[in-house]
Amino acid sequence: MLGWALAFFIIAIIAAVFGFTGIAAGAASIAKILFFVFLVLFVLSLIFGMTKGRSTRV
């Protein structure tokens, strides 16, 4: 997911350099959404990973 966010960010930068402001804004907003979704999933996986590791089953 982070790779997709980076790809859309690069597309936004290239589109902005060439003057395609609409495409650049769209790609930047998609990159921002994907980045925040990645962050939420990453934090959730950290939380669930820590709780799973503390299991006291014998």
N, C-alpha and C positions, 0 to 999 in steps of 0.2 A: 504494500500500500504506500509505503514511503517512496518507493521508486516511481509510482504513478504520480504522486504529488510533485516530485522533482521533475518529472517529464513535463507536466503541465506548466510548472514554473519556468522551465527553459523555453517552452513554446510561447509563454506570455512575454518573456524578455525579447525573444526574436521578433515576435509580432509588434511589440512596442518600438523596436529599433526601425522597423520598416514602415511604421505609421499606421498599422491596423489597430486602432485604439479599441474598437469594439471586441475584436478577437482577443486582444491582450487582456482586457478587463474580464472577459469570460473565462479565459484560461487561468488567470490569476485567482479568480473566485473559486474555481474548481480545485485548484491546487491548495488553496487555504482550507476548504472544506475537507479534502482528503487528508491534509496534515492533521487537522484537529480530530478527525475520526481515528487516525492512526494513534494519536496521543491517548485518546480515551481507551482504545483497545489495549494499548501498551500498559497503561496504569491498571486496568482491570486484570490483565494477565499477571502483573506483578503482585497484586493483592491476592488473587486466587492461588498463585504459586506459593506465596508465603503461608497462607492458611493451610494449604495442602501439605506443606513440608512440616508443619507443627502437629501432625496427627500423632496421637499417643496410643495407637493400637499396638497390641502385643501379639 
